[in-house]
Amino acid sequence: MSSSPGSAAADAPAYVLRDDANGIARLTFNRPAARNALSMEMMASLIEVLGDIADDKTIKCIILSANGPGFCAGHDLKQLMGHKGDVAYYRQVFERCSQLMTSLVRQPQLVIAQVHGIAAAAGTQLVASCDLAIAAGDAKFALPGVNIGLFCSTPMVAVSRNLARKHVMEMLVTGDMVTAERAAETGLINRVVAADNLATETETLAAKIVSKSSRTMKIGKEAFYHQLEMTLDDAYAYTGEVMAQNMLAADAEEGITAFIDKRPPTWSED
């Protein structure tokens, strides 16, 4: 199954390809010649597909992957320069980008980035905005805007919520590429795997997520991001209430009963 923005010609290639199997939606960026740069159309397409999936009860996990030699080169600089001096257009671009990144965080399903090649600027921002990320050994990450006079201010928001401050600042002020191994060490990604095993390892993690209660996952993901912005006391008060309400759910009763009975749980949505 594929999806493309409504403004695209009927015979134009889809910006984002969608393939569903076993409760997993694989979304594949499909601008390989442009290194999957985030044009306005591509961002709109991805936002649209994420919206469709949000209401799809058959999907429990999403994988973001890419066609071509790299994951995502960031914003489409040629498109930006095609609107030279148009600050209203620039605002639209970065507002749409912010909408895309917050959509990933607020998506009810867990989202895994499957990264190969280069993820630069808004591409690194995409990785940081996903809930989990697995990268091939050849993957590299960068916030290189400083090299072209455009500080990576919006990518900084997502990345600084993943990494310690000094690690983020070094990426921002040097623009240097970071290896997959270093990205794992600093917390940008979960782990590094051999390129030949990248899809398999990502799908194995997705399958593990699919095996859990999707209602429980949704509750947990929402609470995780919400409590991050709270004080310690407020976070405990909030998550305590979340857990109290979660205890009333049918899946919690089933899961606890199954654990006591030493049997696999049967989730209510299955």
C-alpha positions as CSV (number, residue, x, y, z in Angstrom):
1,M,0.0,0.0,0.0
2,S,1.4,3.4,-0.8
3,S,0.5,7.0,-0.1
4,S,1.4,10.3,-1.7
5,P,0.3,13.9,-1.0
6,G,-3.0,14.9,-2.6
7,S,-1.3,17.7,-4.6
8,A,0.9,15.2,-6.5
9,A,0.1,14.1,-10.0
10,A,-1.7,10.8,-10.2
11,D,1.2,9.2,-12.0
12,A,3.9,10.7,-9.8
13,P,5.9,8.4,-7.6
14,A,4.7,8.3,-4.0
15,Y,6.8,10.3,-1.5
16,V,6.2,7.7,1.2
17,L,5.5,4.0,0.6
18,R,3.4,2.1,3.1
19,D,3.4,-1.7,3.5
20,D,1.4,-3.4,6.3
21,A,2.1,-6.9,7.7
22,N,1.5,-8.6,11.0
23,G,0.5,-5.4,12.9
24,I,3.5,-3.4,11.6
25,A,3.3,-0.5,9.1
26,R,6.5,0.0,7.3
27,L,6.8,3.6,5.9
28,T,9.6,4.0,3.4
29,F,10.9,7.4,2.3
30,N,10.9,7.4,-1.5
31,R,13.0,10.3,-2.8
32,P,16.3,8.4,-3.3
33,A,17.7,10.7,-5.9
34,A,17.3,13.6,-3.4
35,R,18.6,11.6,-0.5
36,N,15.0,11.7,0.9
37,A,15.2,15.4,1.6
38,L,12.1,16.7,3.4
39,S,10.4,18.8,0.8
40,M,7.0,20.3,1.7
41,E,5.3,17.6,-0.2
42,M,7.2,14.8,1.4
43,M,6.5,16.2,4.9
44,A,2.8,16.5,4.0
45,S,2.7,13.0,2.7
46,L,4.2,11.6,5.9
47,I,1.9,13.6,8.2
48,E,-1.1,12.3,6.2
49,V,0.0,8.7,6.4
50,L,0.7,8.9,10.1
51,G,-2.8,10.4,10.6
52,D,-4.3,7.4,8.7
53,I,-2.4,4.9,10.8
54,A,-3.3,6.6,14.1
55,D,-6.9,5.5,13.6
56,D,-6.0,2.0,12.3
57,K,-6.6,-0.5,15.1
58,T,-4.8,-3.2,13.1
59,I,-1.4,-1.4,13.4
60,K,0.5,-1.6,16.6
61,C,4.0,-0.4,15.5
62,I,5.5,1.7,12.7
63,I,8.9,1.4,11.1
64,L,10.4,4.4,9.3
65,S,12.9,3.3,6.6
66,A,14.2,4.7,3.4
67,N,15.0,3.9,-0.2
68,G,18.3,4.8,-1.8
69,P,21.8,5.4,-0.3
70,G,20.7,7.3,2.8
71,F,18.0,7.8,5.4
72,C,17.3,11.5,5.1
73,A,19.5,14.5,4.1
74,G,17.4,17.0,6.0
75,H,15.3,19.8,4.5
76,D,15.2,20.3,0.7
77,L,17.6,23.2,0.4
78,K,16.9,23.6,-3.3
79,Q,13.2,24.1,-2.6
80,L,14.1,26.6,0.2
81,M,16.3,28.6,-2.1
82,G,13.5,28.6,-4.7
83,H,11.7,30.9,-2.4
84,K,14.6,33.2,-1.6
85,G,13.7,36.0,0.8
86,D,10.2,34.7,1.4
87,V,10.1,34.6,5.2
88,A,6.4,33.6,5.2
89,Y,7.3,30.5,3.2
90,Y,10.2,29.7,5.5
91,R,7.8,29.9,8.4
92,Q,5.5,27.5,6.7
93,V,8.3,25.0,6.1
94,F,9.4,24.9,9.7
95,E,5.9,24.9,11.0
96,R,5.2,21.8,8.9
97,C,8.4,20.2,10.0
98,S,7.4,20.8,13.7
99,Q,4.0,19.3,13.0
100,L,5.7,16.2,11.5
101,M,8.0,15.8,14.5
102,T,5.4,16.3,17.1
103,S,3.1,13.9,15.2
104,L,5.7,11.2,15.7
105,V,5.9,11.8,19.4
106,R,2.1,11.9,19.7
107,Q,1.4,8.9,17.4
108,P,-0.4,6.3,19.5
109,Q,1.7,3.5,18.0
110,L,5.4,3.1,18.8
111,V,7.7,4.3,16.0
112,I,11.1,2.8,15.2
113,A,13.6,4.5,12.9
114,Q,15.5,2.0,10.7
115,V,18.6,4.0,9.7
116,H,21.2,3.5,7.0
117,G,23.6,5.9,5.3
118,I,23.3,9.5,6.3
119,A,20.7,11.1,8.6
120,A,21.6,14.8,8.6
121,A,19.9,17.9,10.1
122,A,16.2,17.3,10.0
123,G,17.0,13.6,9.2
124,T,18.7,13.4,12.6
125,Q,15.7,15.2,14.0
126,L,13.5,12.5,12.6
127,V,15.5,9.8,14.3
128,A,15.5,11.7,17.6
129,S,11.7,12.1,17.3
130,C,11.1,8.4,16.9
131,D,10.5,6.3,20.0
132,L,13.3,3.8,19.1
133,A,16.0,3.7,16.5
134,I,18.3,0.9,15.1
135,A,21.1,1.8,12.7
136,A,23.4,0.0,10.4
137,G,27.1,0.2,11.1
138,D,27.6,2.5,8.1
139,A,25.0,5.1,9.3
140,K,26.2,8.6,10.2
141,F,24.4,11.4,11.9
142,A,25.0,15.2,11.8
143,L,23.6,18.6,12.6
144,P,25.6,20.4,10.0
145,G,23.6,23.6,9.5
146,V,26.5,25.6,10.9
147,N,28.5,24.7,7.9
148,I,26.1,26.5,5.6
149,G,25.2,29.4,7.9
150,L,21.9,27.9,9.0
151,F,22.1,26.8,12.6
152,C,20.1,23.6,13.2
153,S,17.7,25.2,15.7
154,T,14.7,23.1,15.1
155,P,16.6,19.8,15.0
156,M,18.2,20.9,18.2
157,V,14.8,20.6,20.0
158,A,14.4,16.8,19.3
159,V,18.1,15.9,19.7
160,S,18.5,17.8,23.0
161,R,15.7,15.7,24.4
162,N,17.7,12.6,23.6
163,L,21.3,13.5,24.4
164,A,23.2,15.2,27.2
165,R,23.7,18.9,26.5
166,K,27.4,18.9,25.8
167,H,27.0,16.1,23.2
168,V,24.3,18.0,21.4
169,M,26.2,21.3,21.5
170,E,29.3,19.7,20.0
171,M,27.2,18.3,17.1
172,L,25.6,21.7,16.6
173,V,28.7,23.9,16.7
174,T,31.0,21.6,14.7
175,G,28.6,20.1,12.2
176,D,30.8,17.0,12.3
177,M,29.4,13.6,11.4
178,V,28.8,11.2,14.2
179,T,29.3,7.4,13.7
180,A,26.6,4.9,14.5
181,E,28.6,3.6,17.4
182,R,28.9,7.1,18.8
183,A,25.2,7.7,18.3
184,A,24.5,4.6,20.3
185,E,26.9,5.6,23.1
186,T,25.3,9.1,23.4
187,G,21.7,7.8,23.3
188,L,20.6,9.0,19.9
189,I,19.9,5.4,18.8
190,N,19.3,2.2,20.6
191,R,21.9,0.0,18.9
192,V,24.0,-0.7,15.9
193,V,23.7,-3.8,13.7
194,A,25.3,-5.2,10.6
195,A,23.8,-3.6,7.5
196,D,22.7,-7.0,6.2
197,N,20.7,-7.6,9.4
198,L,19.2,-4.1,9.7
199,A,15.7,-4.8,8.4
200,T,15.5,-8.2,10.3
201,E,16.7,-6.7,13.6
202,T,14.2,-3.8,13.3
203,E,11.3,-6.1,12.4
204,T,12.2,-8.4,15.4
205,L,12.0,-5.4,17.7
206,A,8.7,-4.3,16.1
207,A,7.3,-7.8,16.5
208,K,8.1,-7.8,20.2
209,I,6.2,-4.5,20.5
210,V,3.2,-6.0,18.5
211,S,3.1,-8.9,21.0
212,K,2.1,-6.5,23.8
213,S,-1.2,-4.8,24.5
214,S,-1.6,-1.9,22.2
215,R,-3.8,-0.1,24.7
216,T,-1.1,-0.4,27.3
217,M,1.6,0.8,24.9
218,K,-0.5,3.9,24.0
219,I,-1.0,4.7,27.7
220,G,2.7,4.3,28.4
221,K,4.0,6.3,25.4
222,E,1.7,9.2,26.2
223,A,2.7,9.2,29.9
224,F,6.4,8.9,29.1
225,Y,6.6,12.1,27.0
226,H,4.2,14.0,29.2
227,Q,6.1,13.4,32.5
228,L,9.4,14.4,30.9
229,E,8.4,18.1,31.0
230,M,7.2,17.9,34.7
231,T,8.9,18.5,38.0
232,L,9.8,15.3,40.0
233,D,6.8,15.7,42.3
234,D,4.3,16.5,39.6
235,A,5.7,13.6,37.5
236,Y,5.1,11.1,40.3
237,A,1.6,12.5,41.0
238,Y,0.7,12.3,37.3
239,T,2.1,8.8,36.6
240,G,0.6,7.5,39.9
241,E,-2.9,8.5,38.6
242,V,-2.0,7.0,35.1
243,M,-1.2,3.7,36.8
244,A,-4.3,3.8,38.9
245,Q,-6.5,4.3,35.8
246,N,-4.5,1.7,33.9
247,M,-5.3,-0.9,36.6
248,L,-9.0,-0.5,35.7
249,A,-8.3,-1.6,32.1
250,A,-9.3,-5.1,30.9
251,D,-5.8,-5.8,29.6
252,A,-4.2,-5.0,33.0
253,E,-6.6,-7.5,34.7
254,E,-5.9,-10.1,32.0
255,G,-2.1,-9.5,32.1
256,I,-1.9,-9.8,35.9
257,T,-4.2,-12.8,36.0
258,A,-2.2,-14.5,33.2
259,F,1.1,-13.9,35.1
260,I,-0.3,-15.4,38.3
261,D,-1.7,-18.4,36.3
262,K,1.6,-18.8,34.5
263,R,0.0,-18.6,31.0
264,P,0.3,-16.2,28.0
265,P,-2.1,-13.3,28.1
266,T,-4.8,-12.8,25.6
267,W,-5.2,-9.0,25.0
268,S,-8.6,-7.6,24.4
269,E,-7.9,-6.2,20.9
270,D,-6.6,-9.6,19.6
